[in-house]
Amino acid sequence: MKYVFKNLKNFAKQEKVIFIVLIVCIITSSFVMNFSYGLYINYKTSLYESIEELKDIYLDITENETLTKGEFRQFLEAIDDETHDKINLIYAESDLTKHGYNDESYAFFPMRFDINKGKYCTSDYIKDLWESKKLLKRGEFISNVDEETGAYSAMVSEDEHGDKSIGDTVDFLGHTYKIVGIYRAGSFTPLVPFLTVPDEIEIVRCCFTFPEFITRQSYEDLIRAANETIPNKLIFPELQLPDDDVFSLYRNIILISVMVALVSVMNFAMLYLFVIRKRRNALAVMRLCGARKLQVVKLYLSECIVITIPMFFLGTLTFHILLNMVFAKIFPYMKESYSLTVYVLIFITYLLAMMLVLGIIIRKNTCANVKEYLLEGNI
């Protein structure tokens, strides 16, 4: 190790400018890598926090207007398949007391389903939710085939139909349904395939749920389909949707962060390559004295690590001070994204990348035949 410090001492004396530039390069790399990470996390957090609540879009019915199940179906089938693929739950609600059901428990009649590739099907989102909460007591969920074909199968509440068993029938909406499942809690009305609901049933509210978030393209497609089939009947909320340019910028920040790390390592590597070439004579002497290639590589890498550790720490410390004083005020989510573990991981990432690149460069420059140095007549 004493040779490492001796070489660095001579290097600092003989090549002051290069040595200073090397130090500045490491400090700058540390600062920029830490800042890039924080900028990425800040932008990611602010972006996803703004769209986290944009997974459900609730549509109300225009005052003094009525929306029937038949009209709602026309609206659904006018929506592009691409938008349907992004939806994992279609929800519609009806008040059956308006259709001759006097029991107050029938005031809330939910219809939950999905449309995939143009076919009506069971919502996997609802199915998974019910399974996780163990809402289905006996039997099974309405199948995709039953939803697609409009089969007369139903799920009933154990509170409302406690005397029923799987395979029994129940009369509902003018049809006779075969019971395939019995559930607890929720509504007291039977749950049936959407296509079996009579077209004249009035819908009082509807909702679309997206697994991630609503894109502007999907939102505008819903509006287009509504305007074409049921104009002025649905009220669309005003949503602050991010533009495609915002997501493009987010992806670019990720790419920039990676590029910054690579450029930081390459800058250091190129500077140190200059140092190695200035030491061609010393390297040749070491080889003539019996030093193996691996020993030379370890020696130079040790020099790099000795320089890097304190300088990277200094750059990180400078960044941390500015983070608390300046950056935290400009980028509100940046400060909370850092910890000692994060700083260490950023350093390890830089160090490993640097050792890999420099290891290749140093080994390549020590693999030349010693005779070439002798023929140059400089040693």
Secondary structure, DSSP 8 states (H G I E B T S, - for coil): -HHHHHHHHHHHHH-HHHHHHHHHHHHHHHHHHHHHHHHHHHHHHHHHHHHTTTTEEEEEE-TT--EEHHHHHHHHHTS-HHHHHH-SEEEEEE-GGGGT--SGGGS-EEEEEEEETTEEE--HHHHHHHHHTT-EEEE----HHHHHHT--EEEEETTTSTT--TT-EEEETTEEEEEEEEE-SS-SS-B--GGGS-TT-EEEEEEEE-SS---HHHHHHHHHHHHHHSTTSEE--------HHHHHHHHHHHHHHHHHHHHHHHHHHHHHHHHHHHTHHHHHHHHHTT--HHHHHHHHHHHHHHHHHHHHHHHHHHHHHHIIIIIHHHSTTTGGG--HHHHHHHHHHHHHHHHHHHHHHHHHHT-S-HHHHHHHT--
